[in-house]
Amino acid sequence: MKTQVAIIGGGPSGLLLAQLLHKRGIESIVLERKTKAYVLGRIRAGVLERGLLELMREAGVSARMDKEGYVHHGALISYGDEMFRLNFTEHTGHAVMVYGQTEVTRDLYAAREQSGGPIEFNVENVVINDADTDAPFVTYEVAGESRRIDCDFVAGCDGFHGVSRQTIPPDVRREYEKVYPFGWLGILSETPPVNHELIYATSDRGFALCSMRNENLSRYYIQCSLDEKAEDWTDEAFWDELKRRIPADQARNLVTGPSIEKSIAPLRSFVTEPMRWGRLFLCGDAAHIVPPTGAKGLNTAASDVNYLYRGLCAFYETGSTDGIDSYSQTALARVWKVERFSWWFSSLMHQFPDQTDFDRKMQWAELEFLRANDAAQQAMAENYVGLPY
């Protein structure tokens, strides 16, 4: 087979890139190691930045999102029984939208199928060949059958454990990582959300987040030890602990019910440089990971897609290589700013095992400053709604 862009990874970033390229007449083939049902079964955050919203509209896949998504003009931050609201629209003129990542992916699959763009599922033994030449190609297997794609470029959208990052030679790559000493225990429940906006909470018992998917589907998290197992937490124990970490008036309004999904996610920050090697480009989790505080994972992948998509369009439409030549530098400049915000917000809201009383007082003082200072609120709001591309 031959195509212009081979896309490794059939998650939202790979599908979004494929759809944007399709709208400009650029051909691609998407390779996914799992099934479509598996990809759509993954539970992920659903807070969409302004940049991703505009990309979905540009890709022509925003109709359901714009109809069913929940526009959020602010978020609530609590510490102990104190709580204040951060007004995104007042400080930035922009809002965010709550629309599940699963739904984003579902819309992108529907568009891909409608366009007839090829997707190969259940691929194994993917190898990216000759990426440092002008004639890269990808080999892989499906049901034991060997296949090959000759292409102009390869987009690595296959996540942290994929082959794309590992294809870049170790003497070229430099990796940066911070592993946090806790995780998030999360549940999904068919209950109305405790508040119509997200609540980010910190207390002497640790962090908690009250989120939602829709008016009857809620997502809640509490900070936990990495030694704990999700199955050791009963629903009753989870709800009791959540109530202890959010303000009393919110706890009284909390509607509880059986969990329909329960899991523990570790937290880490990770960046690899560069994000380009020859004609191979890394996007999303293949190049960087952020802790979920602030919901930046999918949104940062979308900014990568934006830069790569525009660089490829310039190449095919005008012959200019400026966009693809500057891709890594441009993408990383924004990535590191997002990493900073996610690290800062995580450090502010969580309890750390080696934390001293002084450290805790500093967190409280930072929260008091954020509550009272318009400039601090504006800076946080600008980062939360998404830095411009």
Buried (B, 14 or more C-beta within 10 A) or exposed (E): EEBBBBBBBBBBBBBBBBBBBBBEEBBBBBBBBBEBEEBEEEBBBBBBBBBBBBBBEBBBBBEBBEEEBBEBBBBBBBBBEEBBBBBBBBBBEBBBBBBBBBBBBBBBBEBBEEEEBBBBBBBEEBEBBBBEEEEBBBEBBBEEEEEEBBBBBBBBBBBBEBBBBBBBEEEEBEEEEEEBEBBBBBBBBEBBBBBEBBBBBBBEBBBBBBBBBBEEBBBBBBBBEEEEEBEEBEBEEBBEBBBBBBBEEBBEEBEBEEBEEBBBBEBBBBBBBBBBBBBBBBBBBBBBBBBBBBBBBBBBBBBBBBBBBBBBBBBBEEEEEEBBEBBBEBBBEBBBEBBEBBBBBBBBBBBBEEEEEEEBEBBBEBBEEBBEEEEBBBBBBBBBBBBEB
